[in-house]
Amino acid sequence: MWRALTEPALLERWLMRSIGFAASVGTHFTFPVPGQPTAEIACEVLAARPGEQLTLSWVDLRAAHPARWIVDWTIQPQGNGTRFLLTQTGFDIDDRRQRMARNALERGWKVTLSRLREVLDHLET
């Protein structure tokens, strides 16, 4: 699991291509997002505990109204498997745009996490 979160080649397979990413606290990097319109996600690694937690700040620099969110992935052994918890915080749900973004991101994470599952399944074989 940790490899899929921290190795750029694996991260690209399920999330996005990164530029300058390293799982080291204080690292600043970007996720360039192709498409129309294009986006550029600026991130900073806030926490990196190998095998346990990776936390990033997350700002879309090209958004009309950029907001700073925190994306946190936590890994915990559970029974014969692993519990993987994703949280994204920092939304102002009183702001209509942020509420819409939160709802869209929630749907997007479901798709993204299914791609992560495919990457993990491939690593296990």
N, CA, C and O atoms as a GROMACS GRO file, in nm:
protein
  500
    1MET      N    1   0.083  -0.120   0.000
    1MET     CA    2   0.000   0.000   0.000
    1MET      C    3   0.088   0.126   0.000
    1MET      O    4   0.064   0.218  -0.079
    2TRP      N    5   0.187   0.131   0.088
    2TRP     CA    6   0.272   0.248   0.099
    2TRP      C    7   0.341   0.280  -0.034
    2TRP      O    8   0.352   0.397  -0.073
    3ARG      N    9   0.386   0.177  -0.102
    3ARG     CA   10   0.451   0.198  -0.232
    3ARG      C   11   0.357   0.267  -0.330
    3ARG      O   12   0.399   0.357  -0.402
    4ALA      N   13   0.230   0.227  -0.332
    4ALA     CA   14   0.134   0.287  -0.424
    4ALA      C   15   0.109   0.434  -0.393
    4ALA      O   16   0.075   0.512  -0.482
    5LEU      N   17   0.127   0.472  -0.267
    5LEU     CA   18   0.109   0.612  -0.227
    5LEU      C   19   0.233   0.696  -0.252
    5LEU      O   20   0.223   0.818  -0.269
    6THR      N   21   0.350   0.634  -0.254
    6THR     CA   22   0.473   0.713  -0.250
    6THR      C   23   0.568   0.695  -0.368
    6THR      O   24   0.660   0.774  -0.384
    7GLU      N   25   0.548   0.594  -0.450
    7GLU     CA   26   0.635   0.578  -0.567
    7GLU      C   27   0.569   0.648  -0.684
    7GLU      O   28   0.460   0.609  -0.726
    8PRO      N   29   0.635   0.752  -0.740
    8PRO     CA   30   0.571   0.832  -0.845
    8PRO      C   31   0.513   0.751  -0.961
    8PRO      O   32   0.405   0.785  -1.010
    9ALA      N   33   0.580   0.647  -1.005
    9ALA     CA   34   0.529   0.569  -1.117
    9ALA      C   35   0.398   0.498  -1.080
    9ALA      O   36   0.307   0.489  -1.162
   10LEU      N   37   0.389   0.448  -0.957
   10LEU     CA   38   0.265   0.383  -0.912
   10LEU      C   39   0.157   0.487  -0.884
   10LEU      O   40   0.040   0.465  -0.916
   11LEU      N   41   0.194   0.598  -0.825
   11LEU     CA   42   0.099   0.706  -0.797
   11LEU      C   43   0.032   0.754  -0.925
   11LEU      O   44  -0.088   0.782  -0.928
   12GLU      N   45   0.110   0.763  -1.030
   12GLU     CA   46   0.056   0.807  -1.159
   12GLU      C   47  -0.047   0.708  -1.214
   12GLU      O   48  -0.141   0.749  -1.283
   13ARG      N   49  -0.031   0.582  -1.184
   13ARG     CA   50  -0.123   0.481  -1.238
   13ARG      C   51  -0.263   0.491  -1.178
   13ARG      O   52  -0.360   0.451  -1.242
   14TRP      N   53  -0.275   0.543  -1.055
   14TRP     CA   54  -0.408   0.548  -0.995
   14TRP      C   55  -0.456   0.690  -0.963
   14TRP      O   56  -0.576   0.713  -0.951
   15LEU      N   57  -0.363   0.784  -0.947
   15LEU     CA   58  -0.404   0.920  -0.912
   15LEU      C   59  -0.370   1.015  -1.025
   15LEU      O   60  -0.455   1.043  -1.110
   16MET      N   61  -0.250   1.065  -1.029
   16MET     CA   62  -0.206   1.158  -1.133
   16MET      C   63  -0.054   1.155  -1.140
   16MET      O   64   0.014   1.108  -1.049
   17ARG      N   65  -0.005   1.206  -1.252
   17ARG     CA   66   0.140   1.225  -1.267
   17ARG      C   67   0.181   1.339  -1.174
   17ARG      O   68   0.113   1.442  -1.166
   18SER      N   69   0.291   1.321  -1.105
   18SER     CA   70   0.340   1.426  -1.016
   18SER      C   71   0.472   1.480  -1.069
   18SER      O   72   0.546   1.412  -1.141
   19ILE      N   73   0.500   1.604  -1.033
   19ILE     CA   74   0.629   1.666  -1.067
   19ILE      C   75   0.694   1.709  -0.936
   19ILE      O   76   0.644   1.798  -0.867
   20GLY      N   77   0.804   1.645  -0.903
   20GLY     CA   78   0.881   1.682  -0.784
   20GLY      C   79   0.837   1.614  -0.656
   20GLY      O   80   0.880   1.653  -0.548
   21PHE      N   81   0.753   1.512  -0.667
   21PHE     CA   82   0.702   1.446  -0.546
   21PHE      C   83   0.808   1.360  -0.480
   21PHE      O   84   0.882   1.288  -0.546
   22ALA      N   85   0.815   1.368  -0.348
   22ALA     CA   86   0.891   1.276  -0.264
   22ALA      C   87   0.815   1.269  -0.132
   22ALA      O   88   0.763   1.370  -0.084
   23ALA      N   89   0.808   1.151  -0.074
   23ALA     CA   90   0.735   1.132   0.052
   23ALA      C   91   0.820   1.179   0.168
   23ALA      O   92   0.861   1.100   0.254
   24SER      N   93   0.847   1.308   0.170
   24SER     CA   94   0.931   1.369   0.272
   24SER      C   95   0.865   1.499   0.315
   24SER      O   96   0.832   1.584   0.232
   25VAL      N   97   0.846   1.515   0.445
   25VAL     CA   98   0.778   1.634   0.498
   25VAL      C   99   0.846   1.761   0.446
   25VAL      O  100   0.969   1.772   0.447
   26GLY      N  101   0.765   1.855   0.400
   26GLY     CA  102   0.815   1.981   0.348
   26GLY      C  103   0.834   1.984   0.198
   26GLY      O  104   0.857   2.091   0.142
   27THR      N  105   0.825   1.869   0.132
   27THR     CA  106   0.840   1.864  -0.013
   27THR      C  107   0.723   1.934  -0.079
   27THR      O  108   0.607   1.905  -0.049
   28HIS      N  109   0.752   2.027  -0.170
   28HIS     CA  110   0.651   2.094  -0.252
   28HIS      C  111   0.655   2.031  -0.389
   28HIS      O  112   0.763   2.008  -0.444
   29PHE      N  113   0.538   2.001  -0.445
   29PHE     CA  114   0.532   1.939  -0.577
   29PHE      C  115   0.399   1.975  -0.642
   29PHE      O  116   0.313   2.037  -0.579
   30THR      N  117   0.383   1.936  -0.767
   30THR     CA  118   0.257   1.963  -0.837
   30THR      C  119   0.204   1.837  -0.904
   30THR      O  120   0.278   1.744  -0.936
   31PHE      N  121   0.073   1.839  -0.923
   31PHE     CA  122   0.004   1.744  -1.009
   31PHE      C  123  -0.050   1.826  -1.125
   31PHE      O  124  -0.149   1.898  -1.108
   32PRO      N  125   0.011   1.818  -1.244
   32PRO     CA  126  -0.049   1.886  -1.359
   32PRO      C  127  -0.168   1.803  -1.406
   32PRO      O  128  -0.157   1.682  -1.422
   33VAL      N  129  -0.280   1.868  -1.429
   33VAL     CA  130  -0.402   1.796  -1.468
   33VAL      C  131  -0.438   1.837  -1.610
   33VAL      O  132  -0.480   1.950  -1.633
   34PRO      N  133  -0.421   1.746  -1.707
   34PRO     CA  134  -0.456   1.780  -1.845
   34PRO      C  135  -0.607   1.786  -1.863
   34PRO      O  136  -0.683   1.744  -1.775
   35GLY      N  137  -0.648   1.838  -1.974
   35GLY     CA  138  -0.790   1.844  -2.004
   35GLY      C  139  -0.834   1.987  -2.023
   35GLY      O  140  -0.754   2.080  -2.019
   36GLN      N  141  -0.960   2.002  -2.042
   36GLN     CA  142  -1.017   2.135  -2.061
   36GLN      C  143  -1.123   2.160  -1.957
   36GLN      O  144  -1.225   2.092  -1.961
   37PRO      N  145  -1.107   2.251  -1.867
   37PRO     CA  146  -0.987   2.333  -1.853
   37PRO      C  147  -0.876   2.257  -1.782
   37PRO      O  148  -0.901   2.160  -1.711
   38THR      N  149  -0.754   2.302  -1.805
   38THR     CA  150  -0.641   2.239  -1.736
   38THR      C  151  -0.640   2.284  -1.591
   38THR      O  152  -0.701   2.384  -1.555
   39ALA      N  153  -0.572   2.209  -1.510
   39ALA     CA  154  -0.558   2.243  -1.369
   39ALA      C  155  -0.415   2.217  -1.328
   39ALA      O  156  -0.341   2.145  -1.395
   40GLU      N  157  -0.378   2.276  -1.220
   40GLU     CA  158  -0.246   2.250  -1.163
   40GLU      C  159  -0.263   2.247  -1.012
   40GLU      O  160  -0.292   2.349  -0.949
   41ILE      N  161  -0.245   2.129  -0.955
   41ILE     CA  162  -0.262   2.110  -0.812
   41ILE      C  163  -0.125   2.128  -0.746
   41ILE      O  164  -0.032   2.052  -0.773
   42ALA      N  165  -0.114   2.228  -0.659
   42ALA     CA  166   0.010   2.250  -0.584
   42ALA      C  167  -0.006   2.182  -0.448
   42ALA      O  168  -0.107   2.200  -0.380
   43CYS      N  169   0.095   2.105  -0.411
   43CYS     CA  170   0.088   2.028  -0.286
   43CYS      C  171   0.214   2.047  -0.204
   43CYS      O  172   0.320   2.084  -0.254
   44GLU      N  173   0.198   2.020  -0.076
   44GLU     CA  174   0.311   2.011   0.016
   44GLU      C  175   0.288   1.889   0.102
   44GLU      O  176   0.177   1.865   0.149
   45VAL      N  177   0.393   1.811   0.123
   45VAL     CA  178   0.384   1.695   0.212
   45VAL      C  179   0.388   1.747   0.356
   45VAL      O  180   0.488   1.805   0.400
   46LEU      N  181   0.278   1.725   0.428
   46LEU     CA  182   0.268   1.770   0.567
   46LEU      C  183   0.305   1.662   0.667
   46LEU      O  184   0.355   1.692   0.775
   47ALA      N  185   0.281   1.536   0.632
   47ALA     CA  186   0.316   1.422   0.717
   47ALA      C  187   0.350   1.304   0.628
   47ALA      O  188   0.285   1.280   0.527
   48ALA      N  189   0.452   1.231   0.667
   48ALA     CA  190   0.491   1.110   0.594
   48ALA      C  191   0.548   1.012   0.695
   48ALA      O  192   0.666   1.018   0.730
   49ARG      N  193   0.463   0.922   0.740
   49ARG     CA  194   0.505   0.816   0.832
   49ARG      C  195   0.497   0.686   0.754
   49ARG      O  196   0.388   0.633   0.733
   50PRO      N  197   0.613   0.633   0.710
   50PRO     CA  198   0.613   0.515   0.624
   50PRO      C  199   0.524   0.403   0.675
   50PRO      O  200   0.533   0.362   0.791
   51GLY      N  201   0.440   0.355   0.586
   51GLY     CA  202   0.350   0.245   0.618
   51GLY      C  203   0.231   0.285   0.702
   51GLY      O  204   0.148   0.199   0.734
   52GLU      N  205   0.220   0.414   0.740
   52GLU     CA  206   0.112   0.456   0.829
   52GLU      C  207   0.029   0.572   0.777
   52GLU      O  208  -0.094   0.566   0.778
   53GLN      N  209   0.095   0.680   0.732
   53GLN     CA  210   0.019   0.800   0.698
   53GLN      C  211   0.094   0.888   0.599
   53GLN      O  212   0.216   0.905   0.608
   54LEU      N  213   0.019   0.944   0.504
   54LEU     CA  214   0.070   1.045   0.414
   54LEU      C  215  -0.035   1.156   0.410
   54LEU      O  216  -0.152   1.131   0.381
   55THR      N  217   0.008   1.279   0.439
   55THR     CA  218  -0.083   1.393   0.442
   55THR      C  219  -0.027   1.504   0.354
   55THR      O  220   0.091   1.539   0.363
   56LEU      N  221  -0.114   1.558   0.267
   56LEU     CA  222  -0.075   1.663   0.174
   56LEU      C  223  -0.166   1.784   0.186
   56LEU      O  224  -0.285   1.769   0.214
   57SER      N  225  -0.111   1.903   0.166
   57SER     CA  226  -0.196   2.018   0.138
   57SER      C  227  -0.225   2.012  -0.012
   57SER      O  228  -0.147   1.954  -0.088
   58TRP      N  229  -0.336   2.071  -0.056
   58TRP     CA  230  -0.384   2.052  -0.193
   58TRP      C  231  -0.454   2.179  -0.237
   58TRP      O  232  -0.558   2.214  -0.182
   59VAL      N  233  -0.400   2.250  -0.337
   59VAL     CA  234  -0.459   2.373  -0.388
   59VAL      C  235  -0.457   2.370  -0.540
   59VAL      O  236  -0.352   2.349  -0.600
   60ASP      N  237  -0.573   2.390  -0.602
   60ASP     CA  238  -0.579   2.401  -0.748
   60ASP      C  239  -0.545   2.545  -0.784
   60ASP      O  240  -0.627   2.635  -0.766
   61LEU      N  241  -0.425   2.567  -0.834
   61LEU     CA  242  -0.376   2.702  -0.861
   61LEU      C  243  -0.453   2.772  -0.972
   61LEU      O  244  -0.454   2.895  -0.977
   62ARG      N  245  -0.517   2.696  -1.059
   62ARG     CA  246  -0.587   2.758  -1.171
   62ARG      C  247  -0.737   2.773  -1.148
   62ARG      O  248  -0.810   2.817  -1.237
   63ALA      N  249  -0.783   2.736  -1.031
   63ALA     CA  250  -0.926   2.750  -1.000
   63ALA      C  251  -0.961   2.899  -0.989
   63ALA      O  252  -0.879   2.980  -0.948
   64ALA      N  253  -1.083   2.932  -1.027
   64ALA     CA  254  -1.129   3.071  -1.017
   64ALA      C  255  -1.125   3.119  -0.872
   64ALA      O  256  -1.094   3.235  -0.846
   65HIS      N  257  -1.155   3.030  -0.780
   65HIS     CA  258  -1.154   3.061  -0.637
   65HIS      C  259  -1.076   2.951  -0.565
   65HIS      O  260  -1.137   2.861  -0.507
   66PRO      N  261  -0.941   2.956  -0.567
   66PRO     CA  262  -0.862   2.848  -0.506
   66PRO      C  263  -0.892   2.831  -0.358
   66PRO      O  264  -0.910   2.929  -0.284
   67ALA      N  265  -0.897   2.707  -0.316
   67ALA     CA  266  -0.916   2.673  -0.175
   67ALA      C  267  -0.804   2.578  -0.136
   67ALA      O  268  -0.755   2.501  -0.218
   68ARG      N  269  -0.765   2.582  -0.010
   68ARG     CA  270  -0.660   2.492   0.040
   68ARG      C  271  -0.727   2.380   0.118
   68ARG      O  272  -0.796   2.403   0.217
   69TRP      N  273  -0.706   2.259   0.070
   69TRP     CA  274  -0.761   2.141   0.136
   69TRP      C  275  -0.646   2.056   0.188
   69TRP      O  276  -0.531   2.072   0.147
   70ILE      N  277  -0.679   1.966   0.277
   70ILE     CA  278  -0.584   1.869   0.328
   70ILE      C  279  -0.633   1.731   0.288
   70ILE      O  280  -0.748   1.695   0.313
   71VAL      N  281  -0.546   1.654   0.226
   71VAL     CA  282  -0.577   1.516   0.187
   71VAL      C  283  -0.488   1.426   0.273
   71VAL      O  284  -0.366   1.442   0.277
   72ASP      N  285  -0.553   1.332   0.341
   72ASP     CA  286  -0.481   1.245   0.434
   72ASP      C  287  -0.516   1.100   0.403
   72ASP      O  288  -0.632   1.063   0.392
   73TRP      N  289  -0.411   1.019   0.390
   73TRP     CA  290  -0.427   0.875   0.372
   73TRP      C  291  -0.366   0.807   0.494
   73TRP      O  292  -0.250   0.830   0.527
   74THR      N  293  -0.445   0.725   0.560
   74THR     CA  294  -0.398   0.652   0.678
   74THR      C  295  -0.409   0.502   0.650
   74THR      O  296  -0.509   0.454   0.597
   75ILE      N  297  -0.306   0.430   0.687
   75ILE     CA  298  -0.298   0.285   0.666
   75ILE      C  299  -0.287   0.219   0.803
   75ILE      O  300  -0.200   0.255   0.883
   76GLN      N  301  -0.374   0.121   0.829
   76GLN     CA  302  -0.369   0.049   0.957
   76GLN      C  303  -0.394  -0.098   0.933
   76GLN      O  304  -0.485  -0.134   0.858
   77PRO      N  305  -0.314  -0.185   0.997
   77PRO     CA  306  -0.344  -0.328   0.989
   77PRO      C  307  -0.479  -0.354   1.055
   77PRO      O  308  -0.512  -0.296   1.158
   78GLN      N  309  -0.555  -0.442   0.994
   78GLN     CA  310  -0.685  -0.478   1.052
   78GLN      C  311  -0.713  -0.624   1.018
   78GLN      O  312  -0.733  -0.659   0.902
   79GLY      N  313  -0.716  -0.708   1.120
   79GLY     CA  314  -0.738  -0.850   1.097
   79GLY      C  315  -0.633  -0.905   1.003
   79GLY      O  316  -0.513  -0.887   1.024
   80ASN      N  317  -0.680  -0.973   0.898
   80ASN     CA  318  -0.588  -1.029   0.797
   80ASN      C  319  -0.562  -0.931   0.684
   80ASN      O  320  -0.496  -0.967   0.586
   81GLY      N  321  -0.611  -0.810   0.695
   81GLY     CA  322  -0.597  -0.714   0.587
   81GLY      C  323  -0.545  -0.579   0.635
   81GLY      O  324  -0.474  -0.569   0.734
   82THR      N  325  -0.584  -0.479   0.561
   82THR     CA  326  -0.540  -0.343   0.587
   82THR      C  327  -0.658  -0.249   0.575
   82THR      O  328  -0.739  -0.259   0.483
   83ARG      N  329  -0.668  -0.158   0.670
   83ARG     CA  330  -0.770  -0.053   0.663
   83ARG      C  331  -0.704   0.070   0.603
   83ARG      O  332  -0.600   0.115   0.650
   84PHE      N  333  -0.766   0.123   0.499
   84PHE     CA  334  -0.714   0.240   0.429
   84PHE      C  335  -0.819   0.350   0.439
   84PHE      O  336  -0.930   0.334   0.390
   85LEU      N  337  -0.784   0.460   0.502
   85LEU     CA  338  -0.878   0.568   0.524
   85LEU      C  339  -0.830   0.692   0.451
   85LEU      O  340  -0.718   0.738   0.471
   86LEU      N  341  -0.917   0.747   0.368
   86LEU     CA  342  -0.891   0.872   0.296
   86LEU      C  343  -0.981   0.979   0.354
   86LEU      O  344  -1.102   0.960   0.365
   87THR      N  345  -0.923   1.092   0.392
   87THR     CA  346  -1.004   1.207   0.432
   87THR      C  347  -0.953   1.329   0.357
   87THR      O  348  -0.833   1.346   0.337
   88GLN      N  349  -1.045   1.413   0.318
   88GLN     CA  350  -1.011   1.541   0.256
   88GLN      C  351  -1.089   1.646   0.332
   88GLN      O  352  -1.212   1.643   0.336
   89THR      N  353  -1.019   1.739   0.393
   89THR     CA  354  -1.081   1.838   0.480
   89THR      C  355  -1.047   1.979   0.432
   89THR      O  356  -0.963   2.000   0.345
   90GLY      N  357  -1.116   2.075   0.494
   90GLY     CA  358  -1.089   2.216   0.465
   90GLY      C  359  -1.198   2.283   0.385
   90GLY      O  360  -1.182   2.398   0.344
   91PHE      N  361  -1.308   2.214   0.361
   91PHE     CA  362  -1.418   2.271   0.282
   91PHE      C  363  -1.503   2.363   0.368
   91PHE      O  364  -1.533   2.333   0.484
   92ASP      N  365  -1.541   2.474   0.311
   92ASP     CA  366  -1.639   2.564   0.374
   92ASP      C  367  -1.774   2.528   0.314
   92ASP      O  368  -1.809   2.577   0.207
   93ILE      N  369  -1.850   2.444   0.382
   93ILE     CA  370  -1.977   2.396   0.323
   93ILE      C  371  -2.085   2.503   0.321
   93ILE      O  372  -2.191   2.482   0.262
   94ASP      N  373  -2.058   2.618   0.384
   94ASP     CA  374  -2.151   2.730   0.371
   94ASP      C  375  -2.131   2.804   0.238
   94ASP      O  376  -2.216   2.883   0.197
   95ASP      N  377  -2.019   2.779   0.174
   95ASP     CA  378  -1.989   2.839   0.044
   95ASP      C  379  -2.039   2.742  -0.065
   95ASP      O  380  -1.996   2.627  -0.071
   96ARG      N  381  -2.128   2.789  -0.149
   96ARG     CA  382  -2.189   2.704  -0.252
   96ARG      C  383  -2.084   2.638  -0.342
   96ARG      O  384  -2.094   2.519  -0.371
   97ARG      N  385  -1.985   2.714  -0.386
   97ARG     CA  386  -1.881   2.658  -0.474
   97ARG      C  387  -1.803   2.548  -0.404
   97ARG      O  388  -1.775   2.443  -0.463
   98GLN      N  389  -1.768   2.571  -0.278
   98GLN     CA  390  -1.692   2.469  -0.205
   98GLN      C  391  -1.777   2.345  -0.178
   98GLN      O  392  -1.726   2.234  -0.182
   99ARG      N  393  -1.903   2.364  -0.152
   99ARG     CA  394  -1.992   2.249  -0.131
   99ARG      C  395  -2.002   2.167  -0.258
   99ARG      O  396  -1.998   2.044  -0.254
  100MET      N  397  -2.014   2.236  -0.374
  100MET     CA  398  -2.018   2.165  -0.502
  100MET      C  399  -1.886   2.093  -0.530
  100MET      O  400  -1.886   1.980  -0.577
  101ALA      N  401  -1.775   2.159  -0.499
  101ALA     CA  402  -1.644   2.096  -0.518
  101ALA      C  403  -1.630   1.973  -0.431
  101ALA      O  404  -1.580   1.869  -0.476
  102ARG      N  405  -1.674   1.983  -0.307
  102ARG     CA  406  -1.668   1.869  -0.216
  102ARG      C  407  -1.746   1.751  -0.270
  102ARG      O  408  -1.698   1.638  -0.267
  103ASN      N  409  -1.866   1.776  -0.319
  103ASN     CA  410  -1.950   1.669  -0.374
  103ASN      C  411  -1.886   1.608  -0.498
  103ASN      O  412  -1.887   1.486  -0.515
  104ALA      N  413  -1.830   1.691  -0.585
  104ALA     CA  414  -1.764   1.640  -0.706
  104ALA      C  415  -1.640   1.559  -0.669
  104ALA      O  416  -1.616   1.453  -0.727
  105LEU      N  417  -1.562   1.608  -0.574
  105LEU     CA  418  -1.442   1.535  -0.533
  105LEU      C  419  -1.477   1.403  -0.466
  105LEU      O  420  -1.405   1.304  -0.483
  106GLU      N  421  -1.585   1.400  -0.391
  106GLU     CA  422  -1.627   1.274  -0.329
  106GLU      C  423  -1.656   1.169  -0.436
  106GLU      O  424  -1.615   1.053  -0.423
  107ARG      N  425  -1.725   1.209  -0.541
  107ARG     CA  426  -1.752   1.114  -0.652
  107ARG      C  427  -1.622   1.075  -0.722
  107ARG      O  428  -1.601   0.959  -0.757
  108GLY      N  429  -1.534   1.173  -0.742
  108GLY     CA  430  -1.406   1.146  -0.808
  108GLY      C  431  -1.317   1.052  -0.730
  108GLY      O  432  -1.251   0.966  -0.787
  109TRP      N  433  -1.315   1.068  -0.597
  109TRP     CA  434  -1.233   0.978  -0.516
  109TRP      C  435  -1.280   0.834  -0.526
  109TRP      O  436  -1.198   0.743  -0.520
  110LYS      N  437  -1.409   0.812  -0.541
  110LYS     CA  438  -1.459   0.674  -0.555
  110LYS      C  439  -1.398   0.608  -0.678
  110LYS      O  440  -1.357   0.492  -0.672
  111VAL      N  441  -1.392   0.680  -0.788
  111VAL     CA  442  -1.333   0.627  -0.911
  111VAL      C  443  -1.183   0.608  -0.892
  111VAL      O  444  -1.127   0.504  -0.930
  112THR      N  445  -1.119   0.707  -0.833
  112THR     CA  446  -0.974   0.701  -0.811
  112THR      C  447  -0.936   0.584  -0.722
  112THR      O  448  -0.838   0.514  -0.748
  113LEU      N  449  -1.013   0.562  -0.616
  113LEU     CA  450  -0.982   0.451  -0.525
  113LEU      C  451  -1.004   0.315  -0.591
  113LEU      O  452  -0.937   0.218  -0.555
  114SER      N  453  -1.095   0.306  -0.686
  114SER     CA  454  -1.110   0.179  -0.759
  114SER      C  455  -0.986   0.155  -0.846
  114SER      O  456  -0.945   0.040  -0.864
  115ARG      N  457  -0.928   0.262  -0.900
  115ARG     CA  458  -0.802   0.245  -0.976
  115ARG      C  459  -0.688   0.206  -0.882
  115ARG      O  460  -0.601   0.126  -0.920
  116LEU      N  461  -0.687   0.261  -0.761
  116LEU     CA  462  -0.586   0.221  -0.663
  116LEU      C  463  -0.598   0.072  -0.635
  116LEU      O  464  -0.497   0.002  -0.628
  117ARG      N  465  -0.718   0.025  -0.620
  117ARG     CA  466  -0.740  -0.119  -0.594
  117ARG      C  467  -0.680  -0.204  -0.706
  117ARG      O  468  -0.618  -0.308  -0.680
  118GLU      N  469  -0.699  -0.161  -0.831
  118GLU     CA  470  -0.642  -0.234  -0.945
  118GLU      C  471  -0.489  -0.236  -0.938
  118GLU      O  472  -0.427  -0.338  -0.965
  119VAL      N  473  -0.429  -0.123  -0.901
  119VAL     CA  474  -0.283  -0.117  -0.888
  119VAL      C  475  -0.237  -0.211  -0.778
  119VAL      O  476  -0.141  -0.285  -0.795
  120LEU      N  477  -0.306  -0.208  -0.664
  120LEU     CA  478  -0.268  -0.295  -0.551
  120LEU      C  479  -0.284  -0.441  -0.588
  120LEU      O  480  -0.199  -0.523  -0.554
  121ASP      N  481  -0.392  -0.475  -0.656
  121ASP     CA  482  -0.412  -0.614  -0.699
  121ASP      C  483  -0.299  -0.660  -0.790
  121ASP      O  484  -0.252  -0.773  -0.780
  122HIS      N  485  -0.254  -0.572  -0.876
  122HIS     CA  486  -0.145  -0.606  -0.968
  122HIS      C  487  -0.013  -0.624  -0.892
  122HIS      O  488   0.068  -0.710  -0.926
  123LEU      N  489   0.008  -0.544  -0.788
  123LEU     CA  490   0.132  -0.556  -0.709
  123LEU      C  491   0.137  -0.686  -0.633
  123LEU      O  492   0.245  -0.742  -0.611
  124GLU      N  493   0.020  -0.736  -0.591
  124GLU     CA  494   0.016  -0.857  -0.511
  124GLU      C  495   0.036  -0.983  -0.592
  124GLU      O  496   0.069  -1.088  -0.537
  125THR      N  497   0.018  -0.974  -0.724
  125THR     CA  498   0.033  -1.094  -0.806
  125THR      C  499   0.173  -1.114  -0.855
  125THR      O  500   0.200  -1.212  -0.926
   0.00000   0.00000   0.00000
